[in-house]
Amino acid sequence: MFEYPNGAPGYLTVSTVEVGVKPRLQVVGENGAVELVGNQLTIYRCTPSSREHMLTSTEMFGNPETSGETLDIPDTSGAHLSVYRDFQAAIQEGRQPRTNGREGIMSLELANAITLSSFTDRAVTLPLDRAAYSELLADLQAGRRR
């Protein structure tokens, strides 16, 4: 669970052990959703927004009208190799790589926050408390926590 700066709630679920399920990334918002399954990206748009629908609908379990568009995207299997190749090409061509270090640090910061929260069983905020995370790592390395 997390909370946006405006107080809106959100949640993130991550699993690497789903059997028989294609990897999927889904982001849902007030005006629609995007879903990535395999090499297909589907964009869903809600009319009216889910918030407006919730406040005005007379149906107990009704849904707003939703339209979708599916796009095929390039194969990203072996994604690390393609990132390395793009980085090499960016150096050779004098351009920015498609993924820069700042974006990598942000994803690492989120992963570290999830780890700290799961071990301390409490909410954490971003930017991450470096001292608390360093203490957790020291405890894990010394075998004081499992």
C-alpha positions as CSV (number, residue, x, y, z in Angstrom):
1,M,0.0,0.0,0.0
2,F,1.1,3.5,-0.7
3,E,-0.3,7.0,-0.5
4,Y,0.1,9.7,-3.2
5,P,1.0,13.2,-2.0
6,N,-2.6,14.3,-2.5
7,G,-3.7,11.5,-0.1
8,A,-5.1,9.1,-2.7
9,P,-4.4,5.5,-1.9
10,G,-2.6,3.1,-4.2
11,Y,-1.2,-0.4,-4.1
12,L,1.5,-2.4,-5.8
13,T,1.5,-6.2,-6.1
14,V,4.6,-7.9,-7.4
15,S,5.2,-11.7,-7.9
16,T,7.8,-13.7,-9.8
17,V,6.2,-17.1,-9.1
18,E,2.9,-17.1,-10.8
19,V,2.6,-20.5,-12.5
20,G,1.1,-20.7,-16.0
21,V,0.5,-16.9,-16.2
22,K,2.1,-14.6,-18.7
23,P,4.0,-11.7,-17.0
24,R,1.6,-8.8,-16.7
25,L,1.8,-5.1,-15.7
26,Q,-1.4,-3.2,-15.1
27,V,-1.8,0.4,-14.0
28,V,-5.3,1.5,-13.1
29,G,-6.3,5.1,-12.7
30,E,-9.5,7.2,-12.5
31,N,-9.8,7.7,-16.2
32,G,-8.8,4.3,-17.4
33,A,-6.0,1.7,-17.3
34,V,-3.0,0.4,-19.2
35,E,-2.2,-3.3,-19.3
36,L,0.9,-4.9,-20.7
37,V,0.7,-8.7,-21.3
38,G,3.5,-10.2,-23.3
39,N,4.1,-8.0,-26.3
40,Q,0.6,-6.4,-26.3
41,L,-0.2,-3.1,-24.6
42,T,-3.9,-2.4,-24.1
43,I,-5.1,1.1,-23.2
44,Y,-8.6,1.3,-21.6
45,R,-10.5,4.6,-21.3
46,C,-13.5,5.2,-19.0
47,T,-16.4,7.5,-19.8
48,P,-17.2,9.0,-17.4
49,S,-14.2,8.6,-15.0
50,S,-14.5,5.9,-12.5
51,R,-14.8,8.5,-9.7
52,E,-17.6,10.3,-11.5
53,H,-19.4,7.0,-12.3
54,M,-19.1,5.9,-8.6
55,L,-20.7,9.2,-7.4
56,T,-23.5,9.3,-10.0
57,S,-24.4,5.8,-11.0
58,T,-27.7,4.3,-9.7
59,E,-26.4,0.7,-10.4
60,M,-24.9,-1.0,-7.3
61,F,-22.2,-2.8,-9.3
62,G,-22.3,-0.9,-12.6
63,N,-19.2,0.1,-14.5
64,P,-18.5,3.2,-16.6
65,E,-18.4,2.7,-20.3
66,T,-15.0,1.5,-21.3
67,S,-13.2,1.5,-24.7
68,G,-10.0,-0.3,-25.4
69,E,-7.2,-0.1,-27.9
70,T,-4.5,-2.8,-28.2
71,L,-1.1,-2.2,-29.6
72,D,1.6,-4.7,-30.5
73,I,5.0,-3.6,-29.1
74,P,8.5,-4.9,-29.9
75,D,9.6,-8.2,-28.3
76,T,11.3,-7.4,-25.0
77,S,12.5,-10.9,-24.1
78,G,16.2,-10.6,-23.3
79,A,15.5,-7.0,-22.2
80,H,18.8,-6.6,-20.5
81,L,20.7,-7.3,-23.7
82,S,18.6,-4.8,-25.6
83,V,19.3,-2.2,-22.8
84,Y,23.0,-2.8,-23.1
85,R,22.9,-2.6,-26.9
86,D,21.0,0.7,-26.7
87,F,23.5,2.1,-24.2
88,Q,26.3,1.2,-26.5
89,A,24.5,2.8,-29.5
90,A,23.8,5.9,-27.5
91,I,27.5,6.3,-26.7
92,Q,28.4,5.8,-30.3
93,E,25.7,8.1,-31.6
94,G,26.1,10.8,-29.0
95,R,22.5,10.6,-27.8
96,Q,20.7,9.8,-24.5
97,P,20.0,6.1,-23.9
98,R,16.4,5.0,-23.7
99,T,16.8,4.3,-20.0
100,N,19.0,6.6,-18.0
101,G,20.6,6.1,-14.6
102,R,18.1,8.4,-12.8
103,E,15.2,6.1,-13.9
104,G,17.2,3.0,-12.7
105,I,17.8,4.6,-9.3
106,M,14.1,5.4,-8.9
107,S,13.1,1.7,-9.5
108,L,15.8,0.6,-7.1
109,E,14.6,3.1,-4.5
110,L,11.1,1.6,-4.8
111,A,12.4,-2.0,-4.5
112,N,14.4,-1.0,-1.5
113,A,11.4,0.7,0.1
114,I,9.3,-2.4,-0.4
115,T,12.0,-4.6,1.2
116,L,12.4,-2.3,4.2
117,S,8.6,-2.1,4.7
118,S,8.2,-5.9,4.5
119,F,11.0,-6.5,7.1
120,T,9.9,-3.7,9.5
121,D,6.1,-4.4,8.9
122,R,5.5,-0.6,8.7
123,A,4.9,2.0,6.2
124,V,7.9,3.8,4.7
125,T,8.1,7.0,2.7
126,L,10.1,8.1,-0.3
127,P,12.8,9.2,-0.4
128,L,13.9,6.1,1.6
129,D,15.4,6.5,5.0
130,R,19.0,5.5,4.1
131,A,20.1,4.9,7.7
132,A,17.2,2.5,8.3
133,Y,17.8,0.6,5.1
134,S,21.6,0.4,5.8
135,E,20.8,-1.0,9.2
136,L,18.5,-3.6,7.7
137,L,21.2,-4.6,5.2
138,A,23.8,-4.9,7.9
139,D,21.4,-7.1,10.0
140,L,20.7,-9.3,7.0
141,Q,24.4,-9.7,6.1
142,A,25.2,-10.6,9.7
143,G,22.4,-13.1,9.9
144,R,20.5,-11.2,12.6
145,R,17.3,-11.2,10.4
146,R,15.7,-13.7,8.1
